[in-house]
Amino acid sequence: MNSNNFTSKFWLVTIMILAAAFTRLIPHPPNFTAVGAIALFGGAYFSEKKIAFIVPMIAMLITDLMIGLHNGMLSVYLSFILIVGIGIVLSQTIKFINVIAASLLASVLFFVLTNFQMWIQSPLYAKNISGLIACYVAAIPFFHYTVLGDLFFVGALFGLFAAIQVKYSQLVKIKI
């Protein structure tokens, strides 16, 4: 990527992702964070696919270093990578209903992957189908926070970006 590709749109999207990532540092209900939203947003608005993965991953890593590393990071980062992919697909047609659907898909993906890793790692659950089901059932009370957090932060990021594009329409034409 050459230096001409570092446009005002690139910096706007990058700053929005970093700002959203830092909301992880303020008190919040469990899983009510911008994690899924920054991955989805990065995938949707960075046309340079490598950057679509790198910027959100760096934002997550910075906040994880501040919060503390944990044994569930593998599934969190894997879900994060897959959600960026969902954002890349979403970038083809960014419409309200598609953004909502992508946000809900991201929430389900995060729930399935992170709780699967919990089942594998935790001695609390038998390593059979009953244990897996018990793990997912135990996680249900936290799922609504994931869904609400994703919807809230996706709405904030995509909504703010759309409002900025209306005000500064030249951003729409710039590929990053």
Residue pairs with C-beta under 8 A, 6 or more apart in sequence:
1 48
1 50
1 51
5 48
5 175
5 176
6 176
7 174
7 176
8 171
8 174
9 45
9 171
9 174
9 175
9 176
10 46
10 51
10 176
12 161
12 164
12 171
13 41
13 42
13 45
13 46
13 55
13 161
13 176
14 55
16 41
16 157
16 160
16 161
17 38
17 41
17 42
17 55
17 56
17 59
17 157
18 59
18 62
20 34
20 37
20 38
20 41
20 59
20 153
20 156
20 157
21 34
21 38
21 56
21 59
21 60
21 62
21 63
22 63
23 33
23 34
23 153
24 33
24 34
24 35
24 63
24 67
25 63
25 66
25 67
28 149
29 145
29 149
30 142
30 145
31 142
31 143
31 145
31 146
31 149
32 145
32 146
32 148
32 149
32 152
33 149
33 153
34 149
34 153
34 157
35 60
35 76
35 80
35 110
35 149
36 79
36 80
36 83
36 103
36 106
36 107
36 110
36 146
36 149
36 150
36 153
36 154
37 103
37 149
37 150
37 152
37 153
37 154
37 156
37 157
38 56
38 59
38 60
38 153
38 157
39 56
39 80
39 81
39 83
39 84
39 86
39 87
39 106
40 83
40 84
40 86
40 87
40 90
40 99
40 102
40 103
40 106
40 150
40 154
41 56
41 87
41 154
41 157
41 158
41 161
42 51
42 52
42 53
42 55
42 56
42 84
42 87
43 52
43 53
43 56
43 83
43 84
43 85
43 86
43 87
43 88
43 89
43 90
43 91
44 87
44 88
44 90
44 91
44 94
44 99
44 102
44 158
45 52
45 87
45 91
45 161
45 176
46 52
46 55
46 176
47 91
47 175
47 176
48 176
49 88
51 176
52 84
52 87
52 88
53 81
53 84
56 80
56 84
57 77
57 80
57 81
60 76
60 77
60 80
64 70
64 73
71 121
72 114
72 117
72 118
72 121
74 117
75 113
75 114
75 116
75 117
75 118
76 110
76 114
78 113
79 106
79 109
79 110
79 113
79 114
82 109
82 113
83 106
83 109
83 110
86 102
86 105
86 106
86 109
87 102
89 102
90 98
90 99
90 102
94 158
99 154
99 158
100 151
100 154
102 154
103 150
103 151
103 154
104 147
104 150
104 151
106 150
106 154
107 143
107 146
107 147
107 150
107 151
110 146
110 150
111 139
111 143
111 146
115 135
115 136
115 139
116 132
116 135
118 125
118 135
118 139
119 125
119 127
119 131
119 132
119 135
119 136
120 127
122 135
124 135
125 131
125 132
125 134
125 135
126 134
164 171
165 171
165 172
